Amino acid sequence: MDSASRQAFQNEVTCTICMNYFIDPITIACGHNFCRSCLFLCWEEGKAPMCCPVCREISEKSDFKTNVALKKLASLARQTRAQRNIDSSDKICIRHEETKELFLFGEADRRWLCRPRSESPEPMAHSHSPIGWDAEECRVQKLIKEMDYLWKINQGTQNDLNQEISKTRSIMNYVELRKAIIKIQYLKMHEFLEEEEQLHLQALDREGKELFQQLQNSEVRITQHLGRMKDKYRELWEMCHMPDAELSQDMGNVLARTYLAHMQKPQPVNPELTSWGITGVLNMLNNFRVHTALNTEMTPCYISLSEDVRQVIFGDDHRSAPMDPPGVESFAMWGAQAFSSGRHYWEVDVTGSSNWILGVCKDSRTADTSIIIDSDEMFFLISSKSNNQYSLSTNSPHIVHYVQRPQGQVGVFLDYENGAVSFFDVYQGSLIYGFPPSSFSSPLRPFFCLGSR
């Protein structure tokens, strides 16, 4: 191969970011090629949207497959370069002072010996190994595998950080909201409860501040951990371009430190406020108890969450959150009667269930076998489980509740004339949520649904 052709070949297998031969090359939509790690680091450090470093074309995706053909060519180029280094004048036997088939003599002093010299008695006390291209390539591939693993871990940690930031922003607003609904409930009770109300609100303020501080501290810890893991990723990336002689010395220690850093990953905070019991509230509600609010038969139906409900429950990751595949049934029970006046209270047993929906809805919805949970005169408390995390939320408006999920009976109170629907944790004797007063335009029927999982 003449000089011009060799130079052209080298240009084709050289990454324009690190200016080294490709390691795990990928081809993006515009057709340009880069090392996977180089492109990811470039995008990680950039402020602009993900775009090609050469032509600036925006990339619509970030999941690329390895360009196997280009990877083989780059590997061949590195192998050729390694052979030229072995054949160069600085790789001469320290005994014969000439170039032969060389072995690496001694991991500590890194000297070169030919085969006859390496097999003589003197160096037998030292370890020695052939200058093996396969060994170098194996180490590089091991580093690439570790980098891919670290990248996925860092992406997960970044998602954890985004969630912590989101919760930190919303927790104080939620505390204020919860204070408001508790005040409304206390106003309905006798004057002797005023002292309990003040104690409750003070404790809620204190807990809110403590949780806010915990979330801020967690945000700092996760940010610091993410920074350390990015540094480890960059360290591995830099090691990919080290000579084989330096790699064999440092790689074991670096991988051990990387594993140790990963094992120290901080866990996200799960904010949960105490559900303080309200004295006498269940006794008051039992005055309006309906003992046969729900039918005993469960009807198969198809339940799906509207986009805004999924956004509230699952946050920024709602598009990838698990959902029932088409055709999978849930099981629902409607009320034995619809209510168009008066006050009514009933309890629903959710023991042992993770995914459920309960509340009231328009009477006309009972004829549907396919229900989308939206806000058209539906007042629901929704329990869901995703990635071993429980979420409690309501619709109309859509709110996630940072309180303990009820483990047994859930009480539902409907005050039709005042346009009020409230939910209670029967075991705790506490308020979960009360919808803001509204005006009902049609009869409402109790509703309870168990998810398919």
C-alpha positions as CSV (number, residue, x, y, z in Angstrom):
1,M,0.0,0.0,0.0
2,D,1.5,3.3,-1.0
3,S,1.8,6.3,1.4
4,A,-1.3,8.1,0.0
5,S,-3.5,5.0,0.2
6,R,-2.3,4.2,3.7
7,Q,-3.0,7.8,4.8
8,A,-6.5,7.6,3.3
9,F,-7.1,4.3,5.1
10,Q,-5.9,5.7,8.4
11,N,-8.3,8.7,8.0
12,E,-11.2,6.4,7.5
13,V,-10.6,4.5,10.7
14,T,-9.7,7.6,12.8
15,C,-12.2,9.2,15.2
16,T,-12.4,13.0,14.6
17,I,-13.0,13.6,18.3
18,C,-10.1,11.7,19.9
19,M,-8.0,11.5,16.8
20,N,-7.2,7.9,17.5
21,Y,-8.2,4.7,15.8
22,F,-11.9,3.8,16.4
23,I,-12.8,1.9,19.6
24,D,-16.4,0.6,19.4
25,P,-17.3,2.8,16.4
26,I,-20.9,3.8,15.7
27,T,-22.5,5.5,12.7
28,I,-25.1,8.2,13.4
29,A,-28.0,9.3,11.2
30,C,-25.9,11.8,9.1
31,G,-23.4,9.1,8.2
32,H,-20.4,10.3,10.3
33,N,-18.5,7.8,12.4
34,F,-17.2,8.2,16.0
35,C,-16.1,6.2,19.0
36,R,-19.2,5.5,21.1
37,S,-17.5,6.8,24.2
38,C,-16.1,9.9,22.5
39,L,-19.6,10.8,21.1
40,F,-21.3,10.2,24.4
41,L,-18.8,12.3,26.3
42,C,-19.1,15.1,23.7
43,W,-22.9,15.1,24.1
44,E,-22.7,14.9,27.9
45,E,-20.5,18.0,28.1
46,G,-22.4,20.0,25.5
47,K,-25.2,22.4,26.3
48,A,-26.9,22.2,22.8
49,P,-29.2,19.3,21.7
50,M,-27.5,16.1,20.6
51,C,-26.0,16.8,17.2
52,C,-23.1,15.6,15.0
53,P,-19.8,17.2,16.0
54,V,-18.8,17.5,12.3
55,C,-21.9,18.6,10.4
56,R,-24.1,19.7,13.5
57,E,-27.1,17.7,12.2
58,I,-29.5,16.9,15.1
59,S,-29.6,13.3,16.1
60,E,-33.1,11.9,16.9
61,K,-31.8,8.9,18.9
62,S,-29.0,7.9,21.1
63,D,-29.1,4.1,20.9
64,F,-26.7,3.1,18.2
65,K,-25.4,-0.3,17.1
66,T,-21.7,-0.9,16.7
67,N,-20.4,-0.6,13.1
68,V,-18.9,-4.1,13.0
69,A,-17.1,-3.6,9.7
70,L,-15.5,-0.4,10.7
71,K,-14.6,-1.9,14.1
72,K,-12.7,-4.7,12.3
73,L,-10.8,-2.2,10.1
74,A,-9.8,-0.1,13.1
75,S,-8.7,-3.2,14.9
76,L,-6.6,-4.1,11.9
77,A,-5.1,-0.6,11.8
78,R,-4.2,-0.9,15.5
79,Q,-2.7,-4.3,15.0
80,T,-0.6,-2.9,12.1
81,R,0.6,0.0,14.3
82,A,1.5,-2.3,17.1
83,Q,3.5,-4.5,14.8
84,R,5.4,-1.5,13.5
85,N,6.2,-0.5,17.1
86,I,7.5,-4.0,17.8
87,D,9.6,-3.8,14.6
88,S,11.0,-0.4,15.5
89,S,14.5,0.2,16.7
90,D,13.6,0.9,20.4
91,K,12.4,-2.7,20.9
92,I,15.8,-4.5,21.0
93,C,17.0,-7.3,23.2
94,I,18.9,-5.9,26.2
95,R,21.4,-8.8,26.0
96,H,22.0,-9.2,22.3
97,E,21.2,-5.5,21.4
98,E,19.3,-6.6,18.2
99,T,15.7,-7.0,17.1
100,K,14.4,-10.6,17.4
101,E,11.1,-12.2,18.5
102,L,10.7,-10.2,21.6
103,F,9.2,-11.0,25.0
104,L,8.3,-8.6,27.8
105,F,10.8,-9.4,30.7
106,G,9.6,-8.4,34.1
107,E,6.3,-6.6,34.7
108,A,8.1,-4.1,37.0
109,D,11.1,-2.9,34.8
110,R,9.3,-3.5,31.4
111,R,12.5,-4.6,29.5
112,W,12.6,-6.6,26.2
113,L,14.3,-9.9,25.6
114,C,14.5,-12.2,22.6
115,R,13.3,-15.9,22.9
116,P,16.8,-17.4,23.6
117,R,17.6,-14.8,26.3
118,S,14.1,-15.1,27.9
119,E,14.6,-18.8,28.3
120,S,18.0,-18.5,29.9
121,P,18.4,-19.2,33.7
122,E,18.9,-15.5,34.7
123,P,15.5,-14.2,33.8
124,M,13.6,-17.3,35.0
125,A,13.1,-15.6,38.4
126,H,11.1,-12.9,36.6
127,S,7.7,-13.1,34.8
128,H,7.8,-12.5,31.1
129,S,5.1,-12.6,28.3
130,P,5.0,-12.2,24.5
131,I,4.1,-9.0,22.9
132,G,0.6,-10.2,22.2
133,W,-1.8,-8.2,20.1
134,D,-4.7,-10.5,21.2
135,A,-3.9,-9.7,24.8
136,E,-4.0,-6.0,24.2
137,E,-7.2,-6.2,22.2
138,C,-8.8,-8.3,24.9
139,R,-8.0,-5.7,27.5
140,V,-9.4,-2.9,25.4
141,Q,-12.7,-4.9,24.8
142,K,-12.9,-5.5,28.6
143,L,-12.6,-1.7,29.2
144,I,-15.3,-1.0,26.5
145,K,-17.6,-3.5,28.2
146,E,-17.0,-1.8,31.6
147,M,-17.6,1.7,30.0
148,D,-20.9,0.6,28.5
149,Y,-22.0,-0.7,31.9
150,L,-20.9,2.5,33.6
151,W,-22.7,4.6,31.0
152,K,-26.0,2.8,31.7
153,I,-25.5,3.1,35.5
154,N,-24.8,6.8,35.1
155,Q,-27.9,7.3,33.0
156,G,-30.0,5.6,35.7
157,T,-28.3,7.8,38.3
158,Q,-29.1,10.9,36.2
159,N,-32.8,9.9,36.1
160,D,-32.7,9.5,39.9
161,L,-31.2,13.0,40.2
162,N,-33.9,14.4,37.9
163,Q,-36.6,12.8,40.0
164,E,-35.1,14.1,43.2
165,I,-34.9,17.7,41.8
166,S,-38.6,17.4,40.7
167,K,-39.7,16.2,44.2
168,T,-37.6,18.9,45.9
169,R,-39.5,21.5,43.8
170,S,-42.9,20.1,44.5
171,I,-42.7,19.0,48.2
172,M,-43.2,22.4,49.8
173,N,-46.2,23.2,47.5
174,Y,-47.7,19.8,48.4
175,V,-47.2,20.6,52.1
176,E,-49.1,23.8,51.6
177,L,-51.9,22.0,49.7
178,R,-52.2,19.4,52.4
179,K,-52.4,22.1,55.1
180,A,-55.3,23.6,53.2
181,I,-57.3,20.5,52.9
182,I,-56.7,19.6,56.6
183,K,-57.9,23.1,57.6
184,I,-61.1,22.5,55.7
185,Q,-61.7,19.2,57.5
186,Y,-61.1,20.7,60.9
187,L,-63.5,23.5,60.3
188,K,-66.3,20.9,60.0
189,M,-65.6,19.7,63.5
190,H,-66.3,21.1,67.0
191,E,-64.4,23.9,68.7
192,F,-62.5,21.6,71.0
193,L,-60.5,20.2,68.0
194,E,-58.8,23.6,67.4
195,E,-55.9,22.8,69.6
196,E,-55.4,19.4,67.8
197,E,-55.5,21.2,64.5
198,Q,-52.7,23.6,65.4
199,L,-50.5,20.8,66.7
200,H,-51.2,18.8,63.5
201,L,-50.2,21.7,61.2
202,Q,-47.1,22.5,63.2
203,A,-46.0,18.9,63.0
204,L,-46.7,18.9,59.3
205,D,-44.6,22.1,58.8
206,R,-41.8,20.5,60.8
207,E,-41.9,17.2,58.8
208,G,-42.1,19.2,55.5
209,K,-39.0,21.1,56.3
210,E,-37.2,17.9,57.4
211,L,-38.2,16.1,54.2
212,F,-37.2,19.2,52.1
213,Q,-33.8,19.2,53.7
214,Q,-33.5,15.4,53.2
215,L,-34.3,15.8,49.5
216,Q,-31.8,18.6,49.2
217,N,-29.1,16.5,50.9
218,S,-30.0,13.6,48.7
219,E,-29.8,15.8,45.6
220,V,-26.2,16.8,46.6
221,R,-25.2,13.2,47.4
222,I,-26.5,11.9,44.1
223,T,-24.9,14.8,42.2
224,Q,-21.5,14.1,43.8
225,H,-21.8,10.4,43.2
226,L,-22.7,11.0,39.5
227,G,-19.7,13.3,39.2
228,R,-17.4,10.5,40.7
229,M,-18.9,7.9,38.3
230,K,-18.4,10.3,35.3
231,D,-14.8,10.7,36.4
232,K,-14.4,6.9,36.5
233,Y,-15.9,6.7,33.1
234,R,-13.5,9.3,31.7
235,E,-10.6,7.5,33.4
236,L,-11.5,4.2,31.7
237,W,-11.9,6.1,28.4
238,E,-8.4,7.5,28.7
239,M,-7.0,4.1,29.5
240,C,-8.4,2.8,26.2
241,H,-5.7,4.8,24.5
242,M,-2.8,3.8,26.8
243,P,0.0,1.5,25.5
244,D,-0.4,-2.1,26.5
245,A,2.6,-1.8,28.9
246,E,0.8,0.8,31.0
247,L,-2.6,-0.8,30.8
248,S,-1.5,-4.1,32.4
249,Q,-0.1,-2.2,35.4
250,D,-3.1,0.0,36.2
251,M,-6.2,-1.7,34.9
252,G,-6.8,-4.0,37.9
253,N,-6.7,-1.2,40.5
254,V,-8.8,1.1,38.4
255,L,-11.5,-1.5,37.9
256,A,-11.5,-2.3,41.6
257,R,-11.9,1.4,42.5
258,T,-14.7,1.7,39.9
259,Y,-16.6,-1.2,41.4
260,L,-16.2,0.2,44.9
261,A,-17.5,3.6,43.8
262,H,-20.5,1.9,42.2
263,M,-21.3,0.0,45.4
264,Q,-21.5,3.3,47.2
265,K,-24.4,4.6,45.1
266,P,-26.8,6.6,47.3
267,Q,-30.4,5.6,47.4
268,P,-33.1,8.2,46.5
269,V,-35.3,9.5,49.2
270,N,-39.0,8.4,49.3
271,P,-40.7,11.4,50.9
272,E,-43.7,10.4,53.1
273,L,-45.6,12.6,55.5
274,T,-47.2,11.2,58.6
275,S,-50.9,10.7,58.4
276,W,-52.1,12.1,61.7
277,G,-55.4,10.7,62.9
278,I,-58.3,13.2,63.2
279,T,-60.2,12.7,66.5
280,G,-63.8,11.5,66.0
281,V,-63.8,11.7,62.2
282,L,-64.7,8.0,61.7
283,N,-67.5,8.2,64.2
284,M,-68.9,11.2,62.3
285,L,-68.6,9.5,59.0
286,N,-70.3,6.3,60.2
287,N,-73.5,8.4,60.7
288,F,-73.7,8.4,56.9
289,R,-72.6,4.8,56.3
290,V,-74.0,2.8,53.4
291,H,-73.5,-0.9,54.0
292,T,-74.3,-2.1,50.5
293,A,-72.6,0.6,48.4
294,L,-71.0,-1.9,46.0
295,N,-72.3,-4.9,44.1
296,T,-70.8,-8.3,45.0
297,E,-70.1,-9.2,41.4
298,M,-67.0,-8.0,39.6
299,T,-67.3,-7.2,35.9
300,P,-64.4,-7.5,33.5
301,C,-63.5,-4.2,31.9
302,Y,-60.6,-2.4,30.2
303,I,-59.0,0.3,32.2
304,S,-56.4,2.7,30.9
305,L,-54.9,6.0,32.3
306,S,-55.1,9.2,30.3
307,E,-51.8,10.8,29.4
308,D,-51.9,13.5,32.1
309,V,-52.8,10.9,34.8
310,R,-49.8,8.8,33.8
311,Q,-47.6,11.9,33.8
312,V,-48.6,12.6,37.5
313,I,-48.1,9.0,38.6
314,F,-44.9,8.1,36.8
315,G,-43.3,11.6,36.3
316,D,-40.9,12.4,33.5
317,D,-40.5,8.7,32.8
318,H,-44.2,8.1,32.2
319,R,-43.9,7.1,28.5
320,S,-41.7,4.1,29.4
321,A,-43.8,3.2,32.5
322,P,-45.3,-0.3,32.5
323,M,-48.9,-0.6,31.3
324,D,-51.3,-3.5,30.6
325,P,-51.0,-4.7,27.0
326,P,-54.1,-4.3,24.8
327,G,-56.8,-6.8,25.6
328,V,-55.8,-7.4,29.2
329,E,-58.8,-7.1,31.5
330,S,-59.2,-5.5,34.9
331,F,-62.1,-6.2,37.2
332,A,-64.5,-3.5,38.4
333,M,-67.5,-3.2,40.7
334,W,-70.0,-0.4,40.5
335,G,-72.3,0.8,43.2
336,A,-75.6,-0.9,43.8
337,Q,-77.3,2.5,43.5
338,A,-76.4,5.9,42.1
339,F,-76.6,9.0,44.4
340,S,-78.1,12.3,43.4
341,S,-78.5,13.8,46.8
342,G,-77.5,13.5,50.5
343,R,-74.3,12.4,52.3
344,H,-73.0,8.8,52.0
345,Y,-70.0,6.9,53.4
346,W,-68.7,3.5,52.6
347,E,-65.5,1.5,53.0
348,V,-63.5,-0.6,50.5
349,D,-61.0,-3.3,51.5
350,V,-57.7,-3.0,49.5
351,T,-55.7,-5.4,51.6
352,G,-53.0,-7.2,49.6
353,S,-53.7,-5.1,46.4
354,S,-51.0,-2.9,44.8
355,N,-53.0,-1.5,41.8
356,W,-56.5,-0.3,42.4
357,I,-58.8,2.6,41.7
358,L,-61.8,3.6,43.8
359,G,-64.2,6.6,44.2
360,V,-67.3,7.7,42.3
361,C,-68.1,8.4,38.7
362,K,-71.0,9.5,36.5
363,D,-73.8,6.9,36.5
364,S,-73.6,6.8,32.6
365,R,-70.1,5.3,32.8
366,T,-71.4,2.0,34.3
367,A,-72.4,0.8,30.8
368,D,-68.8,1.1,29.5
369,T,-66.6,-1.9,29.2
370,S,-63.6,0.3,28.3
371,I,-62.8,3.2,30.7
372,I,-60.2,5.9,30.4
373,I,-59.4,7.6,33.7
374,D,-59.8,11.3,33.0
375,S,-61.5,14.2,34.8
376,D,-65.0,14.1,33.3
377,E,-66.9,13.8,36.6
378,M,-64.6,11.1,37.9
379,F,-63.3,11.4,41.4
380,F,-60.8,8.6,42.0
381,L,-58.0,7.6,44.4
382,I,-55.4,5.6,42.4
383,S,-52.8,3.2,43.8
384,S,-50.1,2.0,41.5
385,K,-46.8,0.2,41.7
386,S,-43.9,0.7,39.3
387,N,-40.3,-0.5,39.8
388,N,-41.1,-1.6,43.4
389,Q,-42.2,1.9,44.2
390,Y,-45.8,2.6,45.3
391,S,-47.6,5.8,44.2
392,L,-50.9,7.2,45.6
393,S,-52.6,9.9,43.5
394,T,-55.9,11.5,42.6
395,N,-57.4,13.0,39.5
396,S,-59.4,16.2,39.0
397,P,-56.8,17.7,39.4
398,H,-54.0,15.2,39.1
399,I,-51.9,15.1,42.3
400,V,-49.4,12.7,43.8
401,H,-49.8,12.3,47.5
402,Y,-46.7,12.0,49.7
403,V,-48.5,10.0,52.5
404,Q,-48.5,6.4,53.5
405,R,-50.5,4.1,51.2
406,P,-53.5,2.7,53.0
407,Q,-53.0,-1.0,53.9
408,G,-56.6,-2.1,54.8
409,Q,-59.9,-0.3,54.5
410,V,-60.3,3.0,52.5
411,G,-63.3,5.2,53.4
412,V,-65.1,7.2,50.7
413,F,-67.4,10.1,51.7
414,L,-69.7,11.8,49.2
415,D,-71.5,15.0,50.1
416,Y,-73.6,15.6,47.0
417,E,-75.2,18.9,47.9
418,N,-71.8,20.5,48.8
419,G,-70.0,18.9,45.9
420,A,-67.4,17.1,48.1
421,V,-65.7,13.7,47.8
422,S,-63.1,12.7,50.4
423,F,-60.9,9.6,51.1
424,F,-59.9,8.3,54.5
425,D,-57.4,5.8,55.8
426,V,-59.6,3.8,58.1
427,Y,-56.8,2.2,60.1
428,Q,-55.1,5.5,60.8
429,G,-58.3,7.4,61.1
430,S,-56.7,10.1,58.9
431,L,-57.6,12.1,55.8
432,I,-56.0,11.1,52.6
433,Y,-57.5,13.8,50.4
434,G,-60.6,15.9,49.9
435,F,-61.5,17.2,46.5
436,P,-62.2,20.9,46.2
437,P,-66.0,21.6,46.3
438,S,-67.7,21.4,42.9
439,S,-71.2,21.3,41.5
440,F,-72.3,17.8,40.4
441,S,-74.5,17.7,37.2
442,S,-75.5,14.1,37.2
443,P,-76.0,11.1,39.6
444,L,-72.8,9.6,40.9
445,R,-72.2,5.8,41.4
446,P,-69.5,4.2,43.6
447,F,-66.7,2.5,41.7
448,F,-63.9,0.1,42.6
449,C,-61.4,-1.5,40.2
450,L,-58.6,-4.1,40.8
451,G,-55.8,-4.1,38.2
452,S,-54.8,-7.2,36.4
453,R,-51.3,-7.3,38.0
